[in-house]
Amino acid sequence: MKKQVTATYHEQHLGSKEVGFFMIGELLLSIVAVKALNQLTLSRFSHYIRYFKCKKGLIFNFHTLCLDFRYFDDNNQ
């Protein structure tokens, strides 16, 4: 499980953010409870996939009545 993302610029530590991702091989998994998987949420998740150098990503939203999810791979990041 990944718990922290650290931002650096020119090897200087700028800050950290707490995250709750699971890495399963080359897959980054995220479970959220948001009103909708909007473009901003999906874009951020796509950046985290690249940050952790994963080839695939899967995000689930459990807030809606019907399970909503998106799958990312090398072709659609």
Backbone as XML, in Angstrom:
<?xml version="1.0"?>
<chain id="A" units="angstrom">
  <residue number="1" name="MET">
    <atom name="N" x="0.842" y="-1.179" z="0.000"/>
    <atom name="CA" x="0.000" y="0.000" z="0.000"/>
    <atom name="C" x="0.881" y="1.235" z="0.000"/>
  </residue>
  <residue number="2" name="LYS">
    <atom name="N" x="0.561" y="2.186" z="-0.862"/>
    <atom name="CA" x="1.288" y="3.458" z="-0.912"/>
    <atom name="C" x="0.550" y="4.455" z="-0.043"/>
  </residue>
  <residue number="3" name="LYS">
    <atom name="N" x="1.285" y="5.101" z="0.870"/>
    <atom name="CA" x="0.650" y="6.004" z="1.820"/>
    <atom name="C" x="1.040" y="7.455" z="1.644"/>
  </residue>
  <residue number="4" name="GLN">
    <atom name="N" x="2.142" y="7.729" z="0.939"/>
    <atom name="CA" x="2.626" y="9.098" z="0.790"/>
    <atom name="C" x="3.091" y="9.354" z="-0.637"/>
  </residue>
  <residue number="5" name="VAL">
    <atom name="N" x="2.823" y="10.563" z="-1.122"/>
    <atom name="CA" x="3.385" y="11.052" z="-2.376"/>
    <atom name="C" x="4.167" y="12.297" z="-2.017"/>
  </residue>
  <residue number="6" name="THR">
    <atom name="N" x="5.417" y="12.367" z="-2.458"/>
    <atom name="CA" x="6.284" y="13.489" z="-2.133"/>
    <atom name="C" x="6.586" y="14.286" z="-3.388"/>
  </residue>
  <residue number="7" name="ALA">
    <atom name="N" x="6.396" y="15.595" z="-3.306"/>
    <atom name="CA" x="6.707" y="16.490" z="-4.424"/>
    <atom name="C" x="8.108" y="17.049" z="-4.223"/>
  </residue>
  <residue number="8" name="THR">
    <atom name="N" x="8.917" y="16.959" z="-5.279"/>
    <atom name="CA" x="10.256" y="17.537" z="-5.241"/>
    <atom name="C" x="10.474" y="18.367" z="-6.500"/>
  </residue>
  <residue number="9" name="TYR">
    <atom name="N" x="11.310" y="19.375" z="-6.381"/>
    <atom name="CA" x="11.669" y="20.216" z="-7.519"/>
    <atom name="C" x="13.139" y="20.552" z="-7.386"/>
  </residue>
  <residue number="10" name="HIS">
    <atom name="N" x="13.903" y="20.205" z="-8.397"/>
    <atom name="CA" x="15.362" y="20.392" z="-8.354"/>
    <atom name="C" x="15.944" y="19.803" z="-7.075"/>
  </residue>
  <residue number="11" name="GLU">
    <atom name="N" x="15.507" y="18.570" z="-6.781"/>
    <atom name="CA" x="15.969" y="17.820" z="-5.622"/>
    <atom name="C" x="15.640" y="18.482" z="-4.283"/>
  </residue>
  <residue number="12" name="GLN">
    <atom name="N" x="14.713" y="19.438" z="-4.275"/>
    <atom name="CA" x="14.281" y="20.077" z="-3.034"/>
    <atom name="C" x="12.880" y="19.581" z="-2.687"/>
  </residue>
  <residue number="13" name="HIS">
    <atom name="N" x="12.707" y="19.132" z="-1.451"/>
    <atom name="CA" x="11.433" y="18.614" z="-0.967"/>
    <atom name="C" x="10.436" y="19.762" z="-0.829"/>
  </residue>
  <residue number="14" name="LEU">
    <atom name="N" x="9.291" y="19.683" z="-1.545"/>
    <atom name="CA" x="8.290" y="20.740" z="-1.489"/>
    <atom name="C" x="7.121" y="20.397" z="-0.582"/>
  </residue>
  <residue number="15" name="GLY">
    <atom name="N" x="6.881" y="19.119" z="-0.373"/>
    <atom name="CA" x="5.772" y="18.725" z="0.484"/>
    <atom name="C" x="5.344" y="17.303" z="0.207"/>
  </residue>
  <residue number="16" name="SER">
    <atom name="N" x="4.455" y="16.804" z="1.049"/>
    <atom name="CA" x="3.951" y="15.447" z="0.910"/>
    <atom name="C" x="2.438" y="15.454" z="1.013"/>
  </residue>
  <residue number="17" name="LYS">
    <atom name="N" x="1.838" y="14.426" z="0.450"/>
    <atom name="CA" x="0.391" y="14.274" z="0.510"/>
    <atom name="C" x="0.079" y="12.827" z="0.846"/>
  </residue>
  <residue number="18" name="GLU">
    <atom name="N" x="-0.860" y="12.648" z="1.743"/>
    <atom name="CA" x="-1.276" y="11.298" z="2.110"/>
    <atom name="C" x="-2.202" y="10.747" z="1.030"/>
  </residue>
  <residue number="19" name="VAL">
    <atom name="N" x="-1.951" y="9.508" z="0.627"/>
    <atom name="CA" x="-2.767" y="8.832" z="-0.388"/>
    <atom name="C" x="-3.081" y="7.422" z="0.093"/>
  </residue>
  <residue number="20" name="GLY">
    <atom name="N" x="-4.026" y="6.790" z="-0.546"/>
    <atom name="CA" x="-4.397" y="5.427" z="-0.178"/>
    <atom name="C" x="-4.510" y="4.544" z="-1.399"/>
  </residue>
  <residue number="21" name="PHE">
    <atom name="N" x="-3.403" y="4.228" z="-2.001"/>
    <atom name="CA" x="-3.375" y="3.398" z="-3.195"/>
    <atom name="C" x="-2.844" y="2.013" z="-2.853"/>
  </residue>
  <residue number="22" name="PHE">
    <atom name="N" x="-3.267" y="1.049" z="-3.629"/>
    <atom name="CA" x="-2.725" y="-0.304" z="-3.536"/>
    <atom name="C" x="-1.995" y="-0.586" z="-4.837"/>
  </residue>
  <residue number="23" name="MET">
    <atom name="N" x="-0.810" y="-1.162" z="-4.740"/>
    <atom name="CA" x="-0.068" y="-1.582" z="-5.928"/>
    <atom name="C" x="-0.077" y="-3.096" z="-5.980"/>
  </residue>
  <residue number="24" name="ILE">
    <atom name="N" x="-0.574" y="-3.603" z="-7.087"/>
    <atom name="CA" x="-0.631" y="-5.046" z="-7.318"/>
    <atom name="C" x="0.154" y="-5.293" z="-8.601"/>
  </residue>
  <residue number="25" name="GLY">
    <atom name="N" x="1.398" y="-5.675" z="-8.467"/>
    <atom name="CA" x="2.261" y="-5.802" z="-9.632"/>
    <atom name="C" x="2.433" y="-4.438" z="-10.281"/>
  </residue>
  <residue number="26" name="GLU">
    <atom name="N" x="2.036" y="-4.330" z="-11.545"/>
    <atom name="CA" x="2.137" y="-3.062" z="-12.277"/>
    <atom name="C" x="0.793" y="-2.339" z="-12.345"/>
  </residue>
  <residue number="27" name="LEU">
    <atom name="N" x="-0.141" y="-2.712" z="-11.475"/>
    <atom name="CA" x="-1.475" y="-2.102" z="-11.421"/>
    <atom name="C" x="-1.596" y="-1.222" z="-10.185"/>
  </residue>
  <residue number="28" name="LEU">
    <atom name="N" x="-2.026" y="0.028" z="-10.384"/>
    <atom name="CA" x="-2.319" y="0.923" z="-9.269"/>
    <atom name="C" x="-3.829" y="0.911" z="-9.069"/>
  </residue>
  <residue number="29" name="LEU">
    <atom name="N" x="-4.264" y="0.599" z="-7.854"/>
    <atom name="CA" x="-5.681" y="0.464" z="-7.535"/>
    <atom name="C" x="-6.078" y="1.562" z="-6.556"/>
  </residue>
  <residue number="30" name="SER">
    <atom name="N" x="-7.204" y="2.229" z="-6.848"/>
    <atom name="CA" x="-7.725" y="3.266" z="-5.973"/>
    <atom name="C" x="-9.212" y="3.042" z="-5.747"/>
  </residue>
  <residue number="31" name="ILE">
    <atom name="N" x="-9.627" y="3.178" z="-4.508"/>
    <atom name="CA" x="-11.036" y="3.051" z="-4.154"/>
    <atom name="C" x="-11.459" y="4.378" z="-3.543"/>
  </residue>
  <residue number="32" name="VAL">
    <atom name="N" x="-12.458" y="5.008" z="-4.165"/>
    <atom name="CA" x="-12.901" y="6.320" z="-3.715"/>
    <atom name="C" x="-14.407" y="6.311" z="-3.469"/>
  </residue>
  <residue number="33" name="ALA">
    <atom name="N" x="-14.898" y="7.362" z="-2.829"/>
    <atom name="CA" x="-16.331" y="7.576" z="-2.642"/>
    <atom name="C" x="-16.593" y="9.050" z="-2.936"/>
  </residue>
  <residue number="34" name="VAL">
    <atom name="N" x="-16.766" y="9.361" z="-4.208"/>
    <atom name="CA" x="-17.009" y="10.732" z="-4.652"/>
    <atom name="C" x="-18.327" y="10.785" z="-5.408"/>
  </residue>
  <residue number="35" name="LYS">
    <atom name="N" x="-18.878" y="11.978" z="-5.547"/>
    <atom name="CA" x="-20.162" y="12.141" z="-6.229"/>
    <atom name="C" x="-20.116" y="11.563" z="-7.642"/>
  </residue>
  <residue number="36" name="ALA">
    <atom name="N" x="-19.020" y="11.809" z="-8.346"/>
    <atom name="CA" x="-18.844" y="11.290" z="-9.710"/>
    <atom name="C" x="-17.363" y="11.229" z="-10.037"/>
  </residue>
  <residue number="37" name="LEU">
    <atom name="N" x="-16.989" y="10.303" z="-10.897"/>
    <atom name="CA" x="-15.613" y="10.247" z="-11.388"/>
    <atom name="C" x="-15.494" y="11.284" z="-12.504"/>
  </residue>
  <residue number="38" name="ASN">
    <atom name="N" x="-15.243" y="12.533" z="-12.114"/>
    <atom name="CA" x="-15.163" y="13.607" z="-13.095"/>
    <atom name="C" x="-13.764" y="13.668" z="-13.720"/>
  </residue>
  <residue number="39" name="GLN">
    <atom name="N" x="-13.611" y="14.569" z="-14.659"/>
    <atom name="CA" x="-12.353" y="14.655" z="-15.399"/>
    <atom name="C" x="-11.172" y="14.989" z="-14.494"/>
  </residue>
  <residue number="40" name="LEU">
    <atom name="N" x="-11.388" y="15.838" z="-13.486"/>
    <atom name="CA" x="-10.297" y="16.199" z="-12.578"/>
    <atom name="C" x="-9.832" y="14.982" z="-11.772"/>
  </residue>
  <residue number="41" name="THR">
    <atom name="N" x="-10.764" y="14.219" z="-11.233"/>
    <atom name="CA" x="-10.420" y="13.012" z="-10.462"/>
    <atom name="C" x="-9.669" y="12.015" z="-11.333"/>
  </residue>
  <residue number="42" name="LEU">
    <atom name="N" x="-10.146" y="11.806" z="-12.548"/>
    <atom name="CA" x="-9.503" y="10.849" z="-13.453"/>
    <atom name="C" x="-8.123" y="11.336" z="-13.889"/>
  </residue>
  <residue number="43" name="SER">
    <atom name="N" x="-7.992" y="12.624" z="-14.127"/>
    <atom name="CA" x="-6.696" y="13.181" z="-14.524"/>
    <atom name="C" x="-5.675" y="13.034" z="-13.399"/>
  </residue>
  <residue number="44" name="ARG">
    <atom name="N" x="-6.082" y="13.324" z="-12.170"/>
    <atom name="CA" x="-5.174" y="13.156" z="-11.028"/>
    <atom name="C" x="-4.736" y="11.708" z="-10.879"/>
  </residue>
  <residue number="45" name="PHE">
    <atom name="N" x="-5.696" y="10.790" z="-11.003"/>
    <atom name="CA" x="-5.353" y="9.379" z="-10.880"/>
    <atom name="C" x="-4.379" y="8.954" z="-11.980"/>
  </residue>
  <residue number="46" name="SER">
    <atom name="N" x="-4.599" y="9.452" z="-13.176"/>
    <atom name="CA" x="-3.688" y="9.147" z="-14.288"/>
    <atom name="C" x="-2.270" y="9.628" z="-13.973"/>
  </residue>
  <residue number="47" name="HIS">
    <atom name="N" x="-2.151" y="10.798" z="-13.358"/>
    <atom name="CA" x="-0.826" y="11.309" z="-12.966"/>
    <atom name="C" x="-0.186" y="10.422" z="-11.898"/>
  </residue>
  <residue number="48" name="TYR">
    <atom name="N" x="-0.983" y="9.939" z="-10.951"/>
    <atom name="CA" x="-0.446" y="9.038" z="-9.932"/>
    <atom name="C" x="0.045" y="7.727" z="-10.548"/>
  </residue>
  <residue number="49" name="ILE">
    <atom name="N" x="-0.634" y="7.243" z="-11.562"/>
    <atom name="CA" x="-0.192" y="6.024" z="-12.255"/>
    <atom name="C" x="1.222" y="6.241" z="-12.800"/>
  </residue>
  <residue number="50" name="ARG">
    <atom name="N" x="1.429" y="7.381" z="-13.447"/>
    <atom name="CA" x="2.759" y="7.687" z="-13.980"/>
    <atom name="C" x="3.772" y="7.914" z="-12.854"/>
  </residue>
  <residue number="51" name="TYR">
    <atom name="N" x="3.369" y="8.604" z="-11.778"/>
    <atom name="CA" x="4.261" y="8.886" z="-10.654"/>
    <atom name="C" x="4.812" y="7.592" z="-10.054"/>
  </residue>
  <residue number="52" name="PHE">
    <atom name="N" x="3.954" y="6.597" z="-9.896"/>
    <atom name="CA" x="4.378" y="5.325" z="-9.315"/>
    <atom name="C" x="4.931" y="4.357" z="-10.362"/>
  </residue>
  <residue number="53" name="LYS">
    <atom name="N" x="5.044" y="4.833" z="-11.625"/>
    <atom name="CA" x="5.612" y="4.049" z="-12.727"/>
    <atom name="C" x="4.872" y="2.730" z="-12.943"/>
  </residue>
  <residue number="54" name="CYS">
    <atom name="N" x="3.538" y="2.802" z="-12.870"/>
    <atom name="CA" x="2.698" y="1.637" z="-13.139"/>
    <atom name="C" x="2.282" y="1.634" z="-14.602"/>
  </residue>
  <residue number="55" name="LYS">
    <atom name="N" x="1.991" y="0.478" z="-15.119"/>
    <atom name="CA" x="1.543" y="0.356" z="-16.509"/>
    <atom name="C" x="0.027" y="0.394" z="-16.621"/>
  </residue>
  <residue number="56" name="LYS">
    <atom name="N" x="-0.677" y="0.115" z="-15.501"/>
    <atom name="CA" x="-2.134" y="0.054" z="-15.524"/>
    <atom name="C" x="-2.692" y="0.686" z="-14.254"/>
  </residue>
  <residue number="57" name="GLY">
    <atom name="N" x="-3.947" y="1.111" z="-14.333"/>
    <atom name="CA" x="-4.612" y="1.671" z="-13.161"/>
    <atom name="C" x="-6.085" y="1.313" z="-13.171"/>
  </residue>
  <residue number="58" name="LEU">
    <atom name="N" x="-6.665" y="1.196" z="-11.993"/>
    <atom name="CA" x="-8.073" y="0.872" z="-11.847"/>
    <atom name="C" x="-8.609" y="1.683" z="-10.674"/>
  </residue>
  <residue number="59" name="ILE">
    <atom name="N" x="-9.632" y="2.510" z="-10.950"/>
    <atom name="CA" x="-10.234" y="3.336" z="-9.913"/>
    <atom name="C" x="-11.709" y="2.968" z="-9.792"/>
  </residue>
  <residue number="60" name="PHE">
    <atom name="N" x="-12.150" y="2.716" z="-8.561"/>
    <atom name="CA" x="-13.536" y="2.353" z="-8.267"/>
    <atom name="C" x="-14.176" y="3.475" z="-7.457"/>
  </residue>
  <residue number="61" name="ASN">
    <atom name="N" x="-15.423" y="3.803" z="-7.790"/>
    <atom name="CA" x="-16.191" y="4.774" z="-7.017"/>
    <atom name="C" x="-17.372" y="4.051" z="-6.380"/>
  </residue>
  <residue number="62" name="PHE">
    <atom name="N" x="-17.381" y="3.997" z="-5.058"/>
    <atom name="CA" x="-18.437" y="3.303" z="-4.332"/>
    <atom name="C" x="-19.519" y="4.247" z="-3.810"/>
  </residue>
  <residue number="63" name="HIS">
    <atom name="N" x="-19.496" y="5.500" z="-4.215"/>
    <atom name="CA" x="-20.486" y="6.456" z="-3.727"/>
    <atom name="C" x="-21.833" y="6.328" z="-4.443"/>
  </residue>
  <residue number="64" name="THR">
    <atom name="N" x="-21.818" y="5.924" z="-5.693"/>
    <atom name="CA" x="-23.031" y="5.860" z="-6.498"/>
    <atom name="C" x="-23.787" y="4.560" z="-6.245"/>
  </residue>
  <residue number="65" name="LEU">
    <atom name="N" x="-25.047" y="4.528" z="-6.658"/>
    <atom name="CA" x="-25.854" y="3.322" z="-6.498"/>
    <atom name="C" x="-25.312" y="2.166" z="-7.333"/>
  </residue>
  <residue number="66" name="CYS">
    <atom name="N" x="-24.851" y="2.490" z="-8.528"/>
    <atom name="CA" x="-24.222" y="1.482" z="-9.397"/>
    <atom name="C" x="-22.711" y="1.684" z="-9.342"/>
  </residue>
  <residue number="67" name="LEU">
    <atom name="N" x="-21.982" y="0.615" z="-9.190"/>
    <atom name="CA" x="-20.528" y="0.697" z="-9.127"/>
    <atom name="C" x="-19.987" y="1.355" z="-10.390"/>
  </residue>
  <residue number="68" name="ASP">
    <atom name="N" x="-19.195" y="2.372" z="-10.225"/>
    <atom name="CA" x="-18.580" y="3.092" z="-11.337"/>
    <atom name="C" x="-17.075" y="2.875" z="-11.246"/>
  </residue>
  <residue number="69" name="PHE">
    <atom name="N" x="-16.449" y="2.566" z="-12.358"/>
    <atom name="CA" x="-15.001" y="2.360" z="-12.362"/>
    <atom name="C" x="-14.423" y="2.759" z="-13.703"/>
  </residue>
  <residue number="70" name="ARG">
    <atom name="N" x="-13.114" y="2.998" z="-13.715"/>
    <atom name="CA" x="-12.373" y="3.285" z="-14.950"/>
    <atom name="C" x="-11.085" y="2.479" z="-14.920"/>
  </residue>
  <residue number="71" name="TYR">
    <atom name="N" x="-10.709" y="2.006" z="-16.089"/>
    <atom name="CA" x="-9.471" y="1.248" z="-16.261"/>
    <atom name="C" x="-8.536" y="2.054" z="-17.138"/>
  </residue>
  <residue number="72" name="PHE">
    <atom name="N" x="-7.285" y="2.164" z="-16.740"/>
    <atom name="CA" x="-6.263" y="2.863" z="-17.502"/>
    <atom name="C" x="-5.164" y="1.870" z="-17.858"/>
  </residue>
  <residue number="73" name="ASP">
    <atom name="N" x="-4.620" y="2.011" z="-19.052"/>
    <atom name="CA" x="-3.419" y="1.247" z="-19.413"/>
    <atom name="C" x="-2.500" y="2.168" z="-20.205"/>
  </residue>
  <residue number="74" name="ASP">
    <atom name="N" x="-1.399" y="1.639" z="-20.678"/>
    <atom name="CA" x="-0.413" y="2.445" z="-21.399"/>
    <atom name="C" x="-1.016" y="3.206" z="-22.581"/>
  </residue>
  <residue number="75" name="ASN">
    <atom name="N" x="-2.079" y="2.683" z="-23.172"/>
    <atom name="CA" x="-2.665" y="3.271" z="-24.365"/>
    <atom name="C" x="-3.607" y="4.428" z="-24.080"/>
  </residue>
  <residue number="76" name="ASN">
    <atom name="N" x="-4.189" y="4.518" z="-22.886"/>
    <atom name="CA" x="-5.165" y="5.595" z="-22.651"/>
    <atom name="C" x="-4.848" y="6.447" z="-21.438"/>
  </residue>
  <residue number="77" name="GLN">
    <atom name="N" x="-3.592" y="6.560" z="-21.081"/>
    <atom name="CA" x="-3.212" y="7.462" z="-19.987"/>
    <atom name="C" x="-3.012" y="8.812" z="-20.588"/>
  </residue>
</chain>
